[in-house]
């Protein structure tokens, strides 16, 4: 969707009528980000740069000096939508300097060049969809500053074969026996090293909730873990996927709707106070969660509209899948490595 306007100068007592607003559907640019081993790069930042007539980033429509960002999904796929007609560049990765403290992919512009001057300009028209804007990222740059790691408990994230998972962003939170977060104990954020290790302070009691991101589609086998020792090993399994769409009462797609999932039971059927995760629908009203720990989930929309459509849509009222009150909400089962599709929600606008 593209919305343009003109300034109206209104004098005192003047009446202007019959104002017609023309709303046009904007363009789409989409593609896939892979690494040098042809594997999808998950949750990687992708930047879209809108150029002005002089070939420089547009100073007004886009923030970040003419750049707009999104992230890839579990397939390495990104999608920019609602774009005004214009000329664009697409890049992924980061500028590598001597201050990096985590492994990063160096910045690459489409079509696989490192210099902005060599990047190919993508011409996007109204109501068009340009696909295949793919980028291959080189090997990651390793940290040039080694962080001092302190703490009393070593945590290791491993696959079921015992292999460590590197470069996973982890948040581990001390909780009580009923899963409640301990007041004042904020837990620890860190990134695993090349062997899948990081360290955290030790708390009492010895129960922790683990949440991860950028884990290449893996998820903790259990979200609540226990340790009476000075080390914790967390087994990671291939996470599941929940995907679907959000439509309004007229069965039209709702872009920018916030969708949430909450785990209510683990894979063994035991009640679970899970972490609430959020995603936003794209221009087709489609959402996608990935890397979910196996178990049973409730899916619902939130009453928020975000992104370029925020000012132009009726807010979505909280709706559970499928169109039922919370006490009888349809639950969704997630299996390791499985994809559950068609989890559609129709928003209420009353």
C-alpha positions as CSV (number, residue, x, y, z in Angstrom):
1,X,0.0,0.0,0.0
2,X,1.3,3.4,-0.9
3,X,-0.1,6.6,0.4
4,X,0.9,10.0,-1.0
5,X,-0.4,13.4,-0.1
6,X,-0.4,17.1,-1.0
7,X,-0.4,20.1,1.2
8,X,-3.7,22.0,1.4
9,X,-3.6,25.7,2.2
10,X,-6.9,26.6,3.9
11,X,-7.8,30.2,4.6
12,X,-10.1,31.3,7.4
13,X,-13.7,30.5,6.6
14,X,-12.8,28.5,3.5
15,X,-14.6,25.2,2.9
16,X,-13.0,22.5,0.8
17,X,-15.2,19.6,-0.2
18,X,-15.1,16.4,-2.3
19,X,-11.6,15.4,-1.4
20,X,-10.9,12.1,-3.0
21,X,-8.2,9.9,-1.5
22,X,-6.6,7.4,-3.8
23,X,-4.9,4.5,-2.1
24,X,-2.6,2.4,-4.2
25,X,-1.1,-0.9,-3.3
26,X,2.6,-0.6,-3.0
27,X,5.3,-2.9,-4.4
28,X,7.0,-5.9,-3.0
29,X,10.7,-6.9,-3.0
30,X,11.5,-10.4,-1.7
31,X,14.3,-12.9,-1.8
32,X,16.4,-15.4,0.2
33,X,19.6,-14.9,2.2
34,X,22.0,-18.0,2.2
35,X,25.6,-18.5,3.4
36,X,28.6,-19.9,1.6
37,X,27.4,-23.4,2.3
38,X,24.0,-22.8,0.6
39,X,22.2,-22.9,4.0
40,X,19.5,-20.3,4.8
41,X,20.7,-17.5,7.1
42,X,18.0,-17.2,9.8
43,X,16.9,-14.0,11.6
44,X,19.5,-12.0,9.7
45,X,18.9,-8.3,9.3
46,X,18.2,-7.2,5.6
47,X,18.2,-3.5,4.7
48,X,16.3,-1.8,1.9
49,X,17.7,1.5,0.7
50,X,15.5,3.9,-1.2
51,X,17.4,6.1,-3.6
52,X,16.5,9.6,-4.7
53,X,17.0,11.0,-8.2
54,X,20.7,11.5,-7.5
55,X,21.2,7.9,-6.4
56,X,21.4,8.8,-2.7
57,X,19.2,7.5,0.2
58,X,15.9,9.2,0.4
59,X,16.0,11.5,3.4
60,X,12.3,11.5,4.4
61,X,10.2,8.5,3.6
62,X,12.5,5.9,5.2
63,X,14.3,6.2,8.5
64,X,17.9,5.3,9.2
65,X,19.3,7.6,6.5
66,X,17.2,6.0,3.8
67,X,17.3,2.4,5.0
68,X,14.4,0.2,6.1
69,X,15.1,-3.2,7.9
70,X,13.4,-6.6,8.2
71,X,14.7,-10.0,9.3
72,X,14.8,-13.3,7.5
73,X,12.6,-16.2,8.6
74,X,13.5,-19.8,9.2
75,X,13.9,-20.4,5.4
76,X,16.2,-17.3,5.1
77,X,13.3,-15.5,3.3
78,X,12.7,-11.8,3.7
79,X,9.9,-9.6,2.3
80,X,9.6,-5.9,2.0
81,X,6.1,-4.7,1.1
82,X,3.9,-1.5,0.9
83,X,6.7,0.1,-1.1
84,X,6.3,3.3,-3.1
85,X,7.4,3.2,-6.7
86,X,11.1,3.9,-6.9
87,X,14.7,2.7,-7.1
88,X,16.1,0.6,-4.3
89,X,19.2,-1.3,-3.1
90,X,19.1,-4.4,-0.9
91,X,21.9,-5.4,1.5
92,X,22.4,-8.0,4.3
93,X,25.1,-8.3,7.0
94,X,27.0,-5.7,8.9
95,X,29.9,-3.4,8.5
96,X,32.8,-5.3,10.0
97,X,35.2,-3.1,12.1
98,X,37.6,-3.8,14.9
99,X,35.0,-3.4,17.6
100,X,32.9,-6.5,16.9
101,X,32.3,-8.8,19.9
102,X,30.1,-11.4,18.2
103,X,30.6,-13.3,14.9
104,X,28.9,-11.3,12.1
105,X,28.3,-11.7,8.4
106,X,30.1,-8.8,6.5
107,X,27.7,-6.6,4.6
108,X,26.9,-7.7,1.0
109,X,24.7,-5.8,-1.5
110,X,22.6,-7.5,-4.2
111,X,23.9,-9.1,-6.4
112,X,26.6,-10.3,-4.1
113,X,28.9,-7.3,-4.1
114,X,30.6,-5.6,-1.1
115,X,30.5,-2.1,-2.4
116,X,27.4,0.1,-2.5
117,X,28.7,1.6,-5.8
118,X,28.6,-1.8,-7.4
119,X,25.1,-2.7,-6.2
120,X,22.4,-3.3,-8.7
121,X,19.5,-0.9,-8.6
122,X,16.1,-2.6,-8.3
123,X,13.3,-0.6,-9.9
124,X,10.0,-1.3,-8.1
125,X,6.7,-0.2,-9.5
126,X,3.3,0.2,-7.8
127,X,1.5,-3.2,-7.3
128,X,4.5,-5.1,-8.5
129,X,6.3,-8.0,-6.8
130,X,10.0,-8.5,-7.5
131,X,11.2,-11.8,-6.3
132,X,14.6,-13.6,-6.5
133,X,16.6,-10.8,-5.0
134,X,18.8,-13.3,-3.3
135,X,22.1,-12.7,-1.5
136,X,24.9,-15.1,-0.6
137,X,26.8,-14.1,2.5
138,X,30.5,-15.0,3.0
139,X,32.0,-16.7,6.0
140,X,31.4,-14.9,9.3
141,X,33.9,-12.5,10.7
142,X,35.0,-13.7,14.2
143,X,35.1,-11.4,17.2
144,X,38.2,-9.1,17.4
145,X,37.5,-8.3,21.0
146,X,37.4,-11.3,23.4
147,X,34.9,-10.7,26.2
148,X,35.7,-11.8,29.7
149,X,33.2,-14.3,30.7
150,X,32.4,-14.6,34.5
151,X,29.9,-16.6,36.4
152,X,29.3,-19.6,38.5
153,X,27.4,-21.9,36.1
154,X,28.5,-23.0,32.6
155,X,25.6,-23.6,30.2
156,X,26.0,-25.6,27.0
157,X,23.5,-25.9,24.2
158,X,23.9,-29.1,22.3
159,X,22.0,-31.1,19.7
160,X,20.8,-34.6,20.4
161,X,24.1,-35.9,19.0
162,X,26.0,-33.9,21.5
163,X,27.3,-31.2,19.1
164,X,27.6,-27.7,20.5
165,X,25.5,-24.9,18.9
166,X,27.6,-21.8,18.4
167,X,26.4,-18.2,18.0
168,X,23.0,-18.7,19.6
169,X,21.6,-15.8,21.5
170,X,20.2,-17.1,24.8
171,X,18.2,-15.6,27.7
172,X,18.2,-17.7,30.8
173,X,15.9,-16.6,33.7
174,X,15.7,-18.0,37.3
175,X,12.2,-19.1,38.2
176,X,10.3,-20.7,41.1
177,X,8.8,-24.2,41.1
178,X,5.6,-23.0,39.5
179,X,7.5,-21.2,36.7
180,X,7.2,-17.7,38.0
181,X,10.2,-15.4,37.4
182,X,12.0,-14.5,40.7
183,X,11.6,-10.8,41.4
184,X,14.9,-8.9,41.1
185,X,16.6,-11.8,39.4
186,X,16.8,-10.6,35.8
187,X,18.7,-13.6,34.5
188,X,21.4,-13.4,31.9
189,X,21.7,-12.7,28.1
190,X,24.6,-14.0,26.2
191,X,25.8,-15.6,23.0
192,X,27.2,-19.1,22.9
193,X,30.8,-19.6,21.9
194,X,32.1,-22.0,19.2
195,X,31.4,-25.0,21.5
196,X,27.9,-23.8,22.5
197,X,28.9,-22.6,25.9
198,X,28.1,-19.4,27.9
199,X,28.2,-18.6,31.7
200,X,25.5,-17.2,34.1
201,X,25.4,-16.3,37.8
202,X,24.1,-18.9,40.1
203,X,20.7,-18.4,41.8
204,X,18.5,-20.3,44.3
205,X,16.3,-22.2,43.6
206,X,18.1,-23.9,40.8
207,X,15.3,-23.7,38.2
208,X,15.7,-21.7,35.0
209,X,13.6,-20.8,32.0
210,X,15.5,-20.7,28.7
211,X,14.6,-18.7,25.6
212,X,16.8,-18.6,22.4
213,X,17.0,-16.8,19.1
214,X,19.2,-17.0,16.0
215,X,19.5,-20.8,16.8
216,X,19.3,-22.0,13.1
217,X,15.8,-23.4,13.7
218,X,16.7,-25.3,16.9
219,X,14.7,-24.9,20.2
220,X,15.2,-26.2,23.7
221,X,13.7,-29.7,24.2
222,X,12.3,-28.3,27.5
223,X,11.9,-24.6,28.3
224,X,12.3,-25.2,32.1
225,X,15.6,-26.7,33.3
226,X,17.1,-27.6,36.6
227,X,20.7,-27.7,37.9
228,X,22.2,-28.6,41.2
229,X,25.7,-28.4,39.8
230,X,28.0,-25.8,38.3
231,X,27.0,-26.7,34.7
232,X,23.8,-27.1,32.7
233,X,23.5,-29.0,29.4
234,X,20.5,-28.0,27.4
235,X,19.4,-30.4,24.6
236,X,18.3,-28.6,21.5
237,X,15.9,-30.2,19.0
238,X,14.7,-29.0,15.6
239,X,11.9,-26.6,16.4
240,X,8.5,-26.6,15.0
241,X,6.7,-24.0,12.8
242,X,3.2,-22.5,13.2
243,X,2.0,-20.4,10.3
244,X,-1.3,-19.0,9.1
245,X,-3.1,-15.8,8.2
246,X,-5.2,-13.0,9.7
247,X,-8.2,-11.7,7.9
248,X,-10.9,-9.2,8.8
249,X,-14.7,-9.6,8.9
250,X,-14.7,-9.2,5.1
251,X,-12.1,-12.0,4.7
252,X,-9.5,-9.4,3.6
253,X,-5.9,-9.9,4.7
254,X,-4.9,-7.8,7.7
255,X,-1.2,-6.6,7.3
256,X,0.8,-5.5,10.3
257,X,-1.3,-7.5,12.8
258,X,0.6,-8.7,15.9
259,X,0.1,-12.5,16.4
260,X,1.1,-14.2,19.6
261,X,1.7,-17.8,20.6
262,X,2.0,-19.2,24.2
263,X,2.9,-22.7,25.2
264,X,0.4,-24.2,27.6
265,X,1.7,-27.8,27.8
266,X,5.0,-29.4,27.1
267,X,5.6,-32.4,24.8
268,X,4.8,-34.8,27.6
269,X,1.4,-33.0,28.3
270,X,2.5,-31.4,31.5
271,X,1.1,-27.8,32.1
272,X,3.6,-25.2,31.2
273,X,3.7,-21.4,31.8
274,X,5.3,-20.7,28.5
275,X,6.9,-17.5,27.1
276,X,4.7,-15.4,24.9
277,X,6.2,-14.9,21.4
278,X,5.1,-12.3,18.8
279,X,5.3,-12.0,15.0
280,X,3.7,-9.5,12.7
281,X,1.7,-10.3,9.5
282,X,3.1,-9.3,6.2
283,X,1.2,-7.5,3.3
284,X,-0.7,-10.8,2.6
285,X,-1.8,-11.1,6.2
286,X,0.5,-14.1,6.7
287,X,2.5,-14.8,9.9
288,X,5.1,-17.5,10.6
289,X,6.6,-18.7,13.9
290,X,9.6,-21.0,13.8
291,X,12.1,-22.6,16.2
292,X,9.3,-23.5,18.6
293,X,9.9,-26.0,21.4
294,X,7.7,-29.1,20.9
295,X,4.4,-28.8,22.9
296,X,0.9,-27.4,22.8
297,X,0.3,-23.8,22.1
298,X,-2.5,-21.2,22.0
299,X,-2.5,-18.7,19.1
300,X,-4.1,-15.3,19.1
301,X,-4.0,-11.9,17.6
302,X,-3.2,-8.8,19.7
303,X,-5.0,-5.5,19.5
304,X,-2.1,-3.8,17.8
305,X,-1.4,-2.9,14.2
306,X,2.3,-2.0,13.4
307,X,4.4,-1.0,10.4
308,X,3.4,1.0,7.4
309,X,-0.3,0.1,7.8
310,X,-0.6,1.2,11.4
311,X,-2.6,4.4,10.7
312,X,-4.8,2.9,8.0
313,X,-6.4,-0.2,9.5
314,X,-9.0,-0.8,12.1
315,X,-7.3,-2.2,15.2
316,X,-7.6,-6.0,15.6
317,X,-9.5,-7.1,18.7
318,X,-7.9,-10.0,20.6
319,X,-9.1,-13.2,18.9
320,X,-8.0,-16.7,19.7
321,X,-7.7,-19.6,17.2
322,X,-10.3,-20.5,16.2
323,X,-12.8,-17.7,16.9
324,X,-13.4,-18.9,20.4
325,X,-13.1,-17.5,24.0
326,X,-9.9,-18.2,25.9
327,X,-11.3,-21.1,28.0
328,X,-12.2,-23.1,24.9
329,X,-9.5,-21.8,22.5
330,X,-8.4,-24.3,19.9
331,X,-4.9,-25.6,20.8
332,X,-2.1,-26.2,18.3
333,X,0.3,-29.1,18.7
334,X,3.9,-28.5,17.6
335,X,6.2,-31.4,16.9
336,X,10.0,-31.3,16.5
337,X,10.8,-30.2,12.9
338,X,7.2,-30.2,12.0
339,X,5.2,-27.4,10.3
340,X,1.6,-26.7,11.3
341,X,0.0,-24.5,8.7
342,X,-3.5,-23.1,8.2
343,X,-3.7,-21.7,11.7
344,X,-5.9,-18.8,10.5
345,X,-7.6,-16.1,12.6
346,X,-10.4,-13.7,11.6
347,X,-10.1,-10.5,13.5
348,X,-13.0,-9.0,15.3
349,X,-13.6,-5.2,14.7
350,X,-16.4,-4.7,17.1
